[in-house]
Amino acid sequence: MNIKTTLLSLLSLTATVTTPALAGYQYEGVHLMDGSDFGIHSKLATPMIEALTEVGVPVVDGGKNGIPICIPEGNKMILGFYVPSNNIMVICTSHGNNRVMMETLTHETVHVIQDLRTGIENSELDGGSPEYLSKLASGLHPEKINIITNLYDKSDWEVETEAFYYEDKPQTVVNEIQKWAF
């Protein structure tokens, strides 16, 4: 089964799940995450995931659900991803500790916010104005700039700059996603 087929089947599943069922347990064999999946980071993960649920974006555990793209290959691994056209987030939990998973949840939530700026359920993300992005880039650790320029297409640099900048600022991201959710 390829990732597109997997995501489409997960999307059809989550479309039938009510909000209370999205609370960190198995539903028809799919693990949907909640704050408790993030260990000591649960106090920040919980409101973030609740807001994501409110805007219609379920958070799926890619490790427990065996999503192929979440399986490391050699020295390459995917930590998580958001599919804006399908409004689904996957956190690849099989190779990250709670801190890495929380950074990934925060990073991917920034992408959801970028999607909300352009109108949810499309393939476009808005990373902000050039001035704003330049300010963020100047505050990024050189290692993160290296990751962006070496692992992402140039067309994704703007949205990734914003996501990498905020991935270690979960409270800021919680505050922003909550504005959209409630």
VMD Tcl script that draws the C-alpha trace (Angstrom):
set ca {
  {0.00 0.00 0.00}
  {1.52 3.36 -0.95}
  {1.37 6.53 1.14}
  {-1.33 8.15 -1.00}
  {-3.61 5.12 -0.61}
  {-2.85 5.01 3.11}
  {-3.62 8.69 3.57}
  {-6.80 8.50 1.55}
  {-8.03 5.58 3.63}
  {-7.08 7.44 6.82}
  {-8.85 10.53 5.52}
  {-12.06 8.61 4.86}
  {-11.81 7.10 8.33}
  {-11.25 10.43 10.08}
  {-14.08 12.05 8.15}
  {-16.47 9.76 10.00}
  {-14.92 10.23 13.45}
  {-16.63 12.65 15.78}
  {-14.58 15.12 17.83}
  {-14.67 13.08 21.08}
  {-13.39 10.01 19.23}
  {-10.24 11.90 18.24}
  {-8.95 11.60 21.82}
  {-5.76 9.52 21.62}
  {-6.97 6.01 21.17}
  {-7.65 3.37 18.56}
  {-10.61 3.86 16.27}
  {-11.12 1.09 13.75}
  {-7.43 0.24 14.07}
  {-6.10 3.80 13.64}
  {-4.34 5.53 16.52}
  {-5.38 9.17 16.69}
  {-3.09 11.12 18.99}
  {-3.81 13.31 21.98}
  {-1.58 15.16 24.43}
  {-0.82 12.04 26.45}
  {1.13 10.67 23.47}
  {3.72 13.43 24.08}
  {4.75 12.49 27.63}
  {6.14 15.42 29.60}
  {5.05 17.79 26.82}
  {1.37 16.88 27.20}
  {0.44 20.26 28.73}
  {1.37 21.98 25.46}
  {0.43 19.16 23.10}
  {-3.10 18.82 24.49}
  {-4.37 22.34 23.63}
  {-2.54 22.21 20.29}
  {-4.19 18.93 19.30}
  {-7.59 20.10 20.59}
  {-7.32 23.21 18.40}
  {-6.20 21.11 15.42}
  {-9.22 18.87 15.95}
  {-11.46 21.94 16.13}
  {-10.24 23.14 12.71}
  {-10.72 19.63 11.26}
  {-7.15 18.31 11.24}
  {-6.73 14.94 12.98}
  {-3.27 14.00 14.26}
  {-2.45 10.42 13.27}
  {0.30 8.30 14.82}
  {2.30 7.21 11.77}
  {4.43 4.75 13.76}
  {1.59 2.86 15.42}
  {-0.39 2.88 12.17}
  {2.53 1.58 10.09}
  {2.43 4.38 7.53}
  {5.24 3.42 5.11}
  {6.77 6.90 4.77}
  {7.33 6.88 8.56}
  {9.65 3.87 8.33}
  {13.29 5.06 8.31}
  {15.40 4.10 5.29}
  {19.14 4.18 5.92}
  {20.03 7.58 7.33}
  {16.82 9.21 6.07}
  {13.72 9.55 8.17}
  {10.53 11.56 8.08}
  {9.48 12.97 11.45}
  {6.00 14.03 10.38}
  {4.01 15.78 7.70}
  {0.84 17.72 6.99}
  {-1.16 17.19 3.81}
  {-3.03 20.48 3.26}
  {-5.24 19.23 0.45}
  {-6.57 16.47 2.76}
  {-6.25 18.24 6.14}
  {-4.45 15.40 7.86}
  {-1.32 15.48 10.02}
  {0.89 12.48 10.66}
  {3.52 12.30 13.39}
  {6.06 9.53 12.78}
  {6.53 8.25 16.33}
  {8.64 5.15 15.82}
  {11.98 6.96 15.83}
  {11.60 10.08 17.94}
  {11.60 10.91 21.61}
  {8.91 13.10 23.18}
  {10.90 16.31 22.62}
  {11.38 15.56 18.91}
  {7.73 14.56 18.57}
  {6.64 17.83 20.23}
  {8.88 19.87 17.92}
  {7.42 17.98 14.97}
  {3.83 18.55 16.13}
  {4.61 22.26 16.55}
  {6.35 22.47 13.15}
  {3.45 20.76 11.37}
  {0.91 22.90 13.24}
  {2.64 25.97 11.76}
  {1.90 24.45 8.35}
  {-1.77 24.11 9.35}
  {-1.78 27.81 10.31}
  {-0.22 28.62 6.92}
  {-3.02 26.62 5.30}
  {-5.67 28.43 7.33}
  {-4.28 31.75 6.07}
  {-4.96 30.72 2.47}
  {-8.25 28.93 3.13}
  {-8.27 25.39 4.46}
  {-8.49 22.41 2.08}
  {-6.15 23.54 -0.65}
  {-2.57 22.82 -1.58}
  {-1.25 26.35 -1.01}
  {0.53 27.45 2.16}
  {1.29 31.07 3.07}
  {4.61 31.59 4.83}
  {4.27 35.36 5.15}
  {5.83 38.47 3.62}
  {9.46 38.61 2.49}
  {10.28 41.05 5.31}
  {8.74 38.76 7.92}
  {10.55 35.70 6.54}
  {13.86 37.56 6.39}
  {13.48 38.44 10.08}
  {12.72 34.80 10.92}
  {15.62 33.49 8.83}
  {18.04 35.81 10.63}
  {16.94 34.20 13.92}
  {17.34 30.61 12.75}
  {20.21 28.43 13.89}
  {22.59 27.74 10.96}
  {21.85 24.00 11.29}
  {18.16 24.63 10.58}
  {19.00 26.81 7.59}
  {21.19 23.97 6.34}
  {18.30 21.50 6.73}
  {15.93 23.79 4.82}
  {18.31 24.46 1.93}
  {19.56 20.88 1.62}
  {16.42 18.82 2.22}
  {13.62 20.93 0.76}
  {12.80 22.23 -2.70}
  {13.46 25.95 -3.10}
  {9.73 26.49 -3.56}
  {9.20 25.27 0.04}
  {11.89 27.39 1.70}
  {9.49 30.17 2.75}
  {6.97 27.95 4.53}
  {9.73 25.81 6.03}
  {11.57 28.87 7.36}
  {8.52 29.85 9.36}
  {7.85 26.29 10.54}
  {11.45 25.71 11.63}
  {11.59 29.09 13.37}
  {8.54 28.31 15.53}
  {9.07 24.59 16.15}
  {10.77 25.31 19.49}
  {8.12 27.89 20.45}
  {5.07 25.67 21.09}
  {3.22 28.15 23.32}
  {3.31 30.78 20.58}
  {1.96 28.22 18.10}
  {-0.75 27.07 20.55}
  {-1.86 30.69 20.98}
  {-2.04 31.19 17.20}
  {-3.86 27.95 16.30}
  {-6.39 28.62 19.08}
  {-7.29 31.94 17.41}
  {-8.37 29.95 14.36}
  {-10.10 27.20 16.28}
  {-12.33 28.91 18.78}
}
mol new
graphics top color blue
foreach p $ca { graphics top sphere $p radius 0.5 }
foreach p [lrange $ca 0 end-1] q [lrange $ca 1 end] { graphics top cylinder $p $q radius 0.2 }
display resetview
